[in-house]
Amino acid sequence: MTASRTAIKEKILLILDRMPCHGYDLLDSLNGYHRNLRLTTLYRWLHEMESEGLIISSMEPGLTGPKRRVYHLGPRGESKLREILRSAIEVLLHFFSAYRGFLTEDIQDNFEKEIQASSSGRILLVANPRLNEPIINIIRYLLTKCSNKSIDAMGDVGLLRVYEIDYRQVEGVAHDMPVSSNRYSEIWLSGTSDAKMLPIIIAECKRALKPGGVLRIIAPFVFFDEPTEPTLSEFIRVTSVQLFPDLGIVEGTELSSIINEQFQDYGISEVFPGLVLFWAVKNKM
């Protein structure tokens, strides 16, 4: 099976990101991806990419002969590579989350300490942005600790219906909840996909909690140790935090600091490395 034109063009961008090349060099580098690729076809694709601003070219002296056209990565090509990197990390996190989902089926065995329910009052689940199976397993476990088996739910929570969890849909988003203050005994915030909005989201959760109420944040990708080595996992972590905060990877110390600004009493229960349940209690008036 030969690679698609889109895949070949992405490979060309990766090659040119390492070093400028002329057509014959590119054809040789692409031989393993498209053995039947002809030079005339390659030049046609290169012309398309240049017209799109992905690459640029110039006539430069050859090492032993006349001038040759040499291709370089263009400004839009750099942006395209960043899009490719983001998509690749997103796909990796998707399959890692699915793999880890098998490990969260017996969730009670993996909490470092017992989770206590705050009361038998109303509970609000906020999906940020949506639920998945590992998070569902945590929610099911939390429900075993609560006397109230029906919850209010906000966001993309259709997966609750699949698992026959009783809930009432509430309109709104995590950073702007159209609910009254001091309404809920517990709020479960599922996900940290919009890391830059977390201070606003956590403050909004605090507003909606009753005095003495509990906020629980189910954070699927959290890291606490400082990056020390240039490993692949550290690269994914640092790149995601710095360039793609919407993917939901957060630094644990930073999230703890945000929580500490709103709550005096808070803590952490680690389910698995990277999958963490933060909790915080609103002061009683």
N, C-alpha and C positions, 0 to 999 in steps of 0.2 A: 504494500500500500504506500503510495506516495503522499507526502505532506501537502496540505492545502496551500493555496496561494497566500492566505493570511498568515499561516504558520511560517512559510518561507520568508515573508516580509519581516515578521517578528525576529526570525533568526538573523536576517541581514542586519537589523538594528543592533542586535547583541554583538555581532561580529564587528561592526563599525564602532561600537562603543569601546571595544578593546584597542582597535587601531584602524587607521584609514586603509582602504584597499582599492585596487583597480578591479575591473571586471573578471579577469582570469583568476585572480586570487579568491574572489568571492565564489566563483563557480567551483573551484577546487574545494573550498571550505564547505560548500553546500552539497557536495557529492554524496555524503552519507545520509542526507535528508531527502534528496530528490535526484536519483541516479540518472534519470532521463532528462534532466533540465538542460536546455540548450542555451548557448550564449545569447542568441538573438532574443529568446524569451526573457532571460535574465535582464538584458538591457532594457527591454520594454517595461518590465516591472520597476527597474531602477528609475526610469524616466517618470513613471507614475508616482513613485515615492518622492522624487524630487519636486514634482509639480504640487504635491501635497505638503511640502515643507518638512518632510520627515528626514530627508538627507539633503546634502549639498555636494557639489562636485566642482573640480577645477582641473585644468590641464597643468600637469607637473612634469618636470624632466624625469625620464627613466634612468635607471642605474647604468645601463649600457647602450641605450638607444634613444629614439625620439621621445617626444612628450607623450604622456598617456593620461587619460582621464582617471582621476582618483576621487573616490567617494568618501565623504565624511558624514558623521552623524549631525543632523540639523537640530535647531532648537525645538521643533515640534517632535522630533524623534526622541529627545530626552524626556519630554512629557509623556510620550507613548510608552516608553520603557517603564516609567513610574506607574502608569496605569496597568501594565502587564504585571509588574511586581505586586501591586495591590491585589489584583485578581488572583494571583498565585497564592498569596498568603491567605486570602479569604477562603479559597478552596481547601487549602491545607487545614485551616482551623475548622472548617465544616466536617471534614472526615475525621479529624482528631476528636472533635466533640462527639461524633457518632460512635467512634471506638470507645471513648471514655464512658459513653452511655451504658455500655454493657457492664461496666464496673460499678455503676451507681444503683443497680437494682436492689442491692442489700445495703442501703444507705446508712442504716443505723449502726453498722459495724465500723463506719469510717469517721464518725464525728469524734473529736478528741474529748468532748464533754457533753453531758446531757443538755438537750434544748428544752427549756421550760416555757410553757405558754404564759402570756402576760395575764390573760383573763378569758372570760367566755364571751367577750363583746364582739363587735363587728370587725371583720377582717377585709382588707383591700389588697388584691394582687395587681401589681402594675407591670405589664410586659414592656420591656425596653430593649429591643423593639418587639420581639416575639418570643414565644415559648419553644423549647425543644425537649426531646425525651429525657436527657439528663436532668434538666430543671424540673420537669414533671415529677421525676422520682423524688426530688427533694421536697417539692410541694406536697406530695402524697405523704411523705414522712412527717412534715410539719403538721399536716392535718391530724395525724394520729396523736399529736401532743395538744390538740385543741378540742374543747368540748363543742365548739361551733363548727359543724361540718359543711356549712354553706358559706360561700364567700362572694364578695363583690369583686369584679375583675375589669380592668381597664387595658385597652390596647388589643393587640393581635393575640387572642387567647383561645382560638378555636380548638386547639389541641386538648383543652380541658374536656370538651364534649366527647372526644374520642375515648378518653380514659374515664368517662362517666363521673366526672367530678362536678358536683352541683355548684352552680355559680349564677350570679346576676350581672349582666353586662352594664358597665357604667361608662358614659362618654367622657372623653378627655384624653390628655397626654401627660406624661410624667412631669414635665416642667410647668404645666398649667392645668391643675386639677379643678374642675368646676364642682367642688364639694365644700361643705361648710367646715370651718375650723373645729378642732377638737372632736372629730366625728368617729374616728376609728381607734380600736384598741390595739390593732396590729396592722402594719403595712408591709407587704412583701414586695420589694423591688427586684424584679428579675432581669438581670443583664446590666451592662455598663457600656452600651454601644456608643453613647454620645458623651465621651469622657469630659469634654469641655463644658458640658451642661450640668455635670454632676453637682457642683455647689448649689445651683438653682433647684435642681431636682430634689436634693436632700433637704434643703430648706422648705420646699413645698410639702414634702412628706411630713416633716416635723409639724408644720402648720395644721395638717389634717389629722394628726395624732391627738388622742386624749392625753391629759397629764398622766404620766405613768405608763403610757402606751409604748409599744416596742416596734422599732423599724428593723426589718431584716433585709439585707441586700445580698442576693445570690449573684456572686461575681464569678463568671466562668473562666476568665483568664486573668489571674492576678499573680504578680511576682513580688517578692519581698527582698531577696538578696540583691546586693548591688552587682551589676555586670562586671566580671573580672577577666574573662577570657574571650577571645574572638571566635566563639563556637557558632555553629549554625543556629542553635536555639536562641543564643543571645542576640544574634543578628536579627532574627525574626522579631524578637521581643522589642529591641531598641527601635528598629525601623517602624514597627507598628505603632508604638507609643508616640514617636516623634512625627511621623509622616501621615499615618492613617489612624487617628484616634477613634474614628467611627467604627473600627473593627472590634472595639471593646476590650483590647488588652490594656491593662492599667497597672501602674506601680502601686503596690500595696501600701507603702509608706505615704504616698500622696493621697490615696483614698482615705486612709486612717486619719490623716491631717484634716481633710475636708469634713469627715464625720465629727472629729473632735471640736471643730469650730461651732457645731450645732448642739452636740450632746456631750455631757460630762461622763456619763456611764455608758461605755461601749466595749465591745470585745470581738473576738474572731474565733470561728470554728472551721478548721480546714478539713474538707472532705477528701480531696486528693491534691497533690501538688498542682497549684494553679487554679483549682476549683475551691472557692472560699465562701463561707457564709459569715458576713458581718452582721452584728446586732448592736442596737443602741436603744436606750430607754429615755424617754422624754421626762424631764423633771416634773414632779408633782407640785402643784401650786398650793 
